[in-house]
Amino acid sequence: MSDEKPRAWHSVLAAFLLVVVAAVCFVGLFVLTLGTIGLAVAVGGGIFLLVAFHYFVWGWWLGPAIQRDVEAEEADEAARHLK
């Protein structure tokens, strides 16, 4: 049985348990800090969303342009070596 590949539900179960543990920790911190942790999580989440938006927008927009430039430079360098 040790040669078997892990099944997909193992990953789902692990992710679910992670979410449950994170939720329990968050609720515990929320109660202990009288709600202050909620503001910290909201600010952190907002910063994360801003960074993720920035990454995906620039990645989608600039990725193909950078790839074209690199390919053009490689083609120029290959042409120079052939001369």
Chimera marker file (.cmm) of the C-alpha trace (Angstrom):
<marker_set name="trace">
<marker id="1" x="0.000" y="0.000" z="0.000" r="1" g="1" b="0" radius="0.5"/>
<marker id="2" x="2.921" y="2.377" z="0.446" r="1" g="1" b="0" radius="0.5"/>
<marker id="3" x="3.383" y="2.478" z="-3.354" r="1" g="1" b="0" radius="0.5"/>
<marker id="4" x="-0.069" y="3.947" z="-3.946" r="1" g="1" b="0" radius="0.5"/>
<marker id="5" x="-0.335" y="7.589" z="-4.934" r="1" g="1" b="0" radius="0.5"/>
<marker id="6" x="-2.158" y="9.858" z="-2.474" r="1" g="1" b="0" radius="0.5"/>
<marker id="7" x="-5.722" y="10.353" z="-3.473" r="1" g="1" b="0" radius="0.5"/>
<marker id="8" x="-7.148" y="13.761" z="-4.304" r="1" g="1" b="0" radius="0.5"/>
<marker id="9" x="-9.413" y="13.743" z="-1.268" r="1" g="1" b="0" radius="0.5"/>
<marker id="10" x="-6.363" y="13.735" z="0.994" r="1" g="1" b="0" radius="0.5"/>
<marker id="11" x="-5.491" y="17.183" z="-0.319" r="1" g="1" b="0" radius="0.5"/>
<marker id="12" x="-9.062" y="18.371" z="0.090" r="1" g="1" b="0" radius="0.5"/>
<marker id="13" x="-9.196" y="17.013" z="3.635" r="1" g="1" b="0" radius="0.5"/>
<marker id="14" x="-5.898" y="18.712" z="4.508" r="1" g="1" b="0" radius="0.5"/>
<marker id="15" x="-7.131" y="22.039" z="3.093" r="1" g="1" b="0" radius="0.5"/>
<marker id="16" x="-10.407" y="21.722" z="4.990" r="1" g="1" b="0" radius="0.5"/>
<marker id="17" x="-8.618" y="20.988" z="8.265" r="1" g="1" b="0" radius="0.5"/>
<marker id="18" x="-6.327" y="23.947" z="7.670" r="1" g="1" b="0" radius="0.5"/>
<marker id="19" x="-9.323" y="26.242" z="7.201" r="1" g="1" b="0" radius="0.5"/>
<marker id="20" x="-10.999" y="24.876" z="10.332" r="1" g="1" b="0" radius="0.5"/>
<marker id="21" x="-7.866" y="25.359" z="12.456" r="1" g="1" b="0" radius="0.5"/>
<marker id="22" x="-7.340" y="28.863" z="11.053" r="1" g="1" b="0" radius="0.5"/>
<marker id="23" x="-10.970" y="29.764" z="11.817" r="1" g="1" b="0" radius="0.5"/>
<marker id="24" x="-10.681" y="28.479" z="15.389" r="1" g="1" b="0" radius="0.5"/>
<marker id="25" x="-7.461" y="30.464" z="15.884" r="1" g="1" b="0" radius="0.5"/>
<marker id="26" x="-9.057" y="33.593" z="14.436" r="1" g="1" b="0" radius="0.5"/>
<marker id="27" x="-12.143" y="33.299" z="16.653" r="1" g="1" b="0" radius="0.5"/>
<marker id="28" x="-9.934" y="32.741" z="19.696" r="1" g="1" b="0" radius="0.5"/>
<marker id="29" x="-7.812" y="35.792" z="18.911" r="1" g="1" b="0" radius="0.5"/>
<marker id="30" x="-10.932" y="37.822" z="18.155" r="1" g="1" b="0" radius="0.5"/>
<marker id="31" x="-12.367" y="37.017" z="21.590" r="1" g="1" b="0" radius="0.5"/>
<marker id="32" x="-9.077" y="37.542" z="23.427" r="1" g="1" b="0" radius="0.5"/>
<marker id="33" x="-8.329" y="40.911" z="21.815" r="1" g="1" b="0" radius="0.5"/>
<marker id="34" x="-11.917" y="42.190" z="21.982" r="1" g="1" b="0" radius="0.5"/>
<marker id="35" x="-12.193" y="42.498" z="18.208" r="1" g="1" b="0" radius="0.5"/>
<marker id="36" x="-8.924" y="44.306" z="17.492" r="1" g="1" b="0" radius="0.5"/>
<marker id="37" x="-7.633" y="41.357" z="15.486" r="1" g="1" b="0" radius="0.5"/>
<marker id="38" x="-10.544" y="41.780" z="13.064" r="1" g="1" b="0" radius="0.5"/>
<marker id="39" x="-9.272" y="45.231" z="12.070" r="1" g="1" b="0" radius="0.5"/>
<marker id="40" x="-5.738" y="43.879" z="11.643" r="1" g="1" b="0" radius="0.5"/>
<marker id="41" x="-7.002" y="41.034" z="9.448" r="1" g="1" b="0" radius="0.5"/>
<marker id="42" x="-9.098" y="43.465" z="7.379" r="1" g="1" b="0" radius="0.5"/>
<marker id="43" x="-6.128" y="45.787" z="6.811" r="1" g="1" b="0" radius="0.5"/>
<marker id="44" x="-3.819" y="42.859" z="6.019" r="1" g="1" b="0" radius="0.5"/>
<marker id="45" x="-6.397" y="41.387" z="3.660" r="1" g="1" b="0" radius="0.5"/>
<marker id="46" x="-6.809" y="44.725" z="1.903" r="1" g="1" b="0" radius="0.5"/>
<marker id="47" x="-3.057" y="45.030" z="1.410" r="1" g="1" b="0" radius="0.5"/>
<marker id="48" x="-2.898" y="41.441" z="0.149" r="1" g="1" b="0" radius="0.5"/>
<marker id="49" x="-5.704" y="42.101" z="-2.362" r="1" g="1" b="0" radius="0.5"/>
<marker id="50" x="-3.975" y="45.252" z="-3.588" r="1" g="1" b="0" radius="0.5"/>
<marker id="51" x="-0.684" y="43.392" z="-4.067" r="1" g="1" b="0" radius="0.5"/>
<marker id="52" x="-2.422" y="40.443" z="-5.784" r="1" g="1" b="0" radius="0.5"/>
<marker id="53" x="-4.314" y="42.793" z="-8.113" r="1" g="1" b="0" radius="0.5"/>
<marker id="54" x="-1.088" y="44.616" z="-8.975" r="1" g="1" b="0" radius="0.5"/>
<marker id="55" x="0.762" y="41.351" z="-9.617" r="1" g="1" b="0" radius="0.5"/>
<marker id="56" x="-1.901" y="39.874" z="-11.874" r="1" g="1" b="0" radius="0.5"/>
<marker id="57" x="-2.550" y="43.072" z="-13.850" r="1" g="1" b="0" radius="0.5"/>
<marker id="58" x="1.127" y="43.751" z="-14.522" r="1" g="1" b="0" radius="0.5"/>
<marker id="59" x="1.833" y="40.068" z="-15.086" r="1" g="1" b="0" radius="0.5"/>
<marker id="60" x="-0.893" y="39.663" z="-17.696" r="1" g="1" b="0" radius="0.5"/>
<marker id="61" x="-0.134" y="42.959" z="-19.374" r="1" g="1" b="0" radius="0.5"/>
<marker id="62" x="3.655" y="42.940" z="-19.383" r="1" g="1" b="0" radius="0.5"/>
<marker id="63" x="4.341" y="39.189" z="-19.575" r="1" g="1" b="0" radius="0.5"/>
<marker id="64" x="3.793" y="38.805" z="-23.327" r="1" g="1" b="0" radius="0.5"/>
<marker id="65" x="5.593" y="42.081" z="-24.091" r="1" g="1" b="0" radius="0.5"/>
<marker id="66" x="8.663" y="41.013" z="-22.115" r="1" g="1" b="0" radius="0.5"/>
<marker id="67" x="8.617" y="37.586" z="-23.750" r="1" g="1" b="0" radius="0.5"/>
<marker id="68" x="8.547" y="39.175" z="-27.238" r="1" g="1" b="0" radius="0.5"/>
<marker id="69" x="11.484" y="41.440" z="-26.325" r="1" g="1" b="0" radius="0.5"/>
<marker id="70" x="13.536" y="38.527" z="-25.008" r="1" g="1" b="0" radius="0.5"/>
<marker id="71" x="12.816" y="36.442" z="-28.098" r="1" g="1" b="0" radius="0.5"/>
<marker id="72" x="13.791" y="39.355" z="-30.363" r="1" g="1" b="0" radius="0.5"/>
<marker id="73" x="17.057" y="39.865" z="-28.458" r="1" g="1" b="0" radius="0.5"/>
<marker id="74" x="17.849" y="36.162" z="-28.661" r="1" g="1" b="0" radius="0.5"/>
<marker id="75" x="17.149" y="36.164" z="-32.406" r="1" g="1" b="0" radius="0.5"/>
<marker id="76" x="19.432" y="39.216" z="-32.874" r="1" g="1" b="0" radius="0.5"/>
<marker id="77" x="22.202" y="37.563" z="-30.868" r="1" g="1" b="0" radius="0.5"/>
<marker id="78" x="21.883" y="34.344" z="-32.848" r="1" g="1" b="0" radius="0.5"/>
<marker id="79" x="22.038" y="36.327" z="-36.110" r="1" g="1" b="0" radius="0.5"/>
<marker id="80" x="25.196" y="38.125" z="-34.915" r="1" g="1" b="0" radius="0.5"/>
<marker id="81" x="26.876" y="34.795" z="-34.133" r="1" g="1" b="0" radius="0.5"/>
<marker id="82" x="26.103" y="33.465" z="-37.613" r="1" g="1" b="0" radius="0.5"/>
<marker id="83" x="27.937" y="36.342" z="-39.286" r="1" g="1" b="0" radius="0.5"/>
<link id1="1" id2="2" r="1" g="1" b="0" radius="0.2"/>
<link id1="2" id2="3" r="1" g="1" b="0" radius="0.2"/>
<link id1="3" id2="4" r="1" g="1" b="0" radius="0.2"/>
<link id1="4" id2="5" r="1" g="1" b="0" radius="0.2"/>
<link id1="5" id2="6" r="1" g="1" b="0" radius="0.2"/>
<link id1="6" id2="7" r="1" g="1" b="0" radius="0.2"/>
<link id1="7" id2="8" r="1" g="1" b="0" radius="0.2"/>
<link id1="8" id2="9" r="1" g="1" b="0" radius="0.2"/>
<link id1="9" id2="10" r="1" g="1" b="0" radius="0.2"/>
<link id1="10" id2="11" r="1" g="1" b="0" radius="0.2"/>
<link id1="11" id2="12" r="1" g="1" b="0" radius="0.2"/>
<link id1="12" id2="13" r="1" g="1" b="0" radius="0.2"/>
<link id1="13" id2="14" r="1" g="1" b="0" radius="0.2"/>
<link id1="14" id2="15" r="1" g="1" b="0" radius="0.2"/>
<link id1="15" id2="16" r="1" g="1" b="0" radius="0.2"/>
<link id1="16" id2="17" r="1" g="1" b="0" radius="0.2"/>
<link id1="17" id2="18" r="1" g="1" b="0" radius="0.2"/>
<link id1="18" id2="19" r="1" g="1" b="0" radius="0.2"/>
<link id1="19" id2="20" r="1" g="1" b="0" radius="0.2"/>
<link id1="20" id2="21" r="1" g="1" b="0" radius="0.2"/>
<link id1="21" id2="22" r="1" g="1" b="0" radius="0.2"/>
<link id1="22" id2="23" r="1" g="1" b="0" radius="0.2"/>
<link id1="23" id2="24" r="1" g="1" b="0" radius="0.2"/>
<link id1="24" id2="25" r="1" g="1" b="0" radius="0.2"/>
<link id1="25" id2="26" r="1" g="1" b="0" radius="0.2"/>
<link id1="26" id2="27" r="1" g="1" b="0" radius="0.2"/>
<link id1="27" id2="28" r="1" g="1" b="0" radius="0.2"/>
<link id1="28" id2="29" r="1" g="1" b="0" radius="0.2"/>
<link id1="29" id2="30" r="1" g="1" b="0" radius="0.2"/>
<link id1="30" id2="31" r="1" g="1" b="0" radius="0.2"/>
<link id1="31" id2="32" r="1" g="1" b="0" radius="0.2"/>
<link id1="32" id2="33" r="1" g="1" b="0" radius="0.2"/>
<link id1="33" id2="34" r="1" g="1" b="0" radius="0.2"/>
<link id1="34" id2="35" r="1" g="1" b="0" radius="0.2"/>
<link id1="35" id2="36" r="1" g="1" b="0" radius="0.2"/>
<link id1="36" id2="37" r="1" g="1" b="0" radius="0.2"/>
<link id1="37" id2="38" r="1" g="1" b="0" radius="0.2"/>
<link id1="38" id2="39" r="1" g="1" b="0" radius="0.2"/>
<link id1="39" id2="40" r="1" g="1" b="0" radius="0.2"/>
<link id1="40" id2="41" r="1" g="1" b="0" radius="0.2"/>
<link id1="41" id2="42" r="1" g="1" b="0" radius="0.2"/>
<link id1="42" id2="43" r="1" g="1" b="0" radius="0.2"/>
<link id1="43" id2="44" r="1" g="1" b="0" radius="0.2"/>
<link id1="44" id2="45" r="1" g="1" b="0" radius="0.2"/>
<link id1="45" id2="46" r="1" g="1" b="0" radius="0.2"/>
<link id1="46" id2="47" r="1" g="1" b="0" radius="0.2"/>
<link id1="47" id2="48" r="1" g="1" b="0" radius="0.2"/>
<link id1="48" id2="49" r="1" g="1" b="0" radius="0.2"/>
<link id1="49" id2="50" r="1" g="1" b="0" radius="0.2"/>
<link id1="50" id2="51" r="1" g="1" b="0" radius="0.2"/>
<link id1="51" id2="52" r="1" g="1" b="0" radius="0.2"/>
<link id1="52" id2="53" r="1" g="1" b="0" radius="0.2"/>
<link id1="53" id2="54" r="1" g="1" b="0" radius="0.2"/>
<link id1="54" id2="55" r="1" g="1" b="0" radius="0.2"/>
<link id1="55" id2="56" r="1" g="1" b="0" radius="0.2"/>
<link id1="56" id2="57" r="1" g="1" b="0" radius="0.2"/>
<link id1="57" id2="58" r="1" g="1" b="0" radius="0.2"/>
<link id1="58" id2="59" r="1" g="1" b="0" radius="0.2"/>
<link id1="59" id2="60" r="1" g="1" b="0" radius="0.2"/>
<link id1="60" id2="61" r="1" g="1" b="0" radius="0.2"/>
<link id1="61" id2="62" r="1" g="1" b="0" radius="0.2"/>
<link id1="62" id2="63" r="1" g="1" b="0" radius="0.2"/>
<link id1="63" id2="64" r="1" g="1" b="0" radius="0.2"/>
<link id1="64" id2="65" r="1" g="1" b="0" radius="0.2"/>
<link id1="65" id2="66" r="1" g="1" b="0" radius="0.2"/>
<link id1="66" id2="67" r="1" g="1" b="0" radius="0.2"/>
<link id1="67" id2="68" r="1" g="1" b="0" radius="0.2"/>
<link id1="68" id2="69" r="1" g="1" b="0" radius="0.2"/>
<link id1="69" id2="70" r="1" g="1" b="0" radius="0.2"/>
<link id1="70" id2="71" r="1" g="1" b="0" radius="0.2"/>
<link id1="71" id2="72" r="1" g="1" b="0" radius="0.2"/>
<link id1="72" id2="73" r="1" g="1" b="0" radius="0.2"/>
<link id1="73" id2="74" r="1" g="1" b="0" radius="0.2"/>
<link id1="74" id2="75" r="1" g="1" b="0" radius="0.2"/>
<link id1="75" id2="76" r="1" g="1" b="0" radius="0.2"/>
<link id1="76" id2="77" r="1" g="1" b="0" radius="0.2"/>
<link id1="77" id2="78" r="1" g="1" b="0" radius="0.2"/>
<link id1="78" id2="79" r="1" g="1" b="0" radius="0.2"/>
<link id1="79" id2="80" r="1" g="1" b="0" radius="0.2"/>
<link id1="80" id2="81" r="1" g="1" b="0" radius="0.2"/>
<link id1="81" id2="82" r="1" g="1" b="0" radius="0.2"/>
<link id1="82" id2="83" r="1" g="1" b="0" radius="0.2"/>
</marker_set>
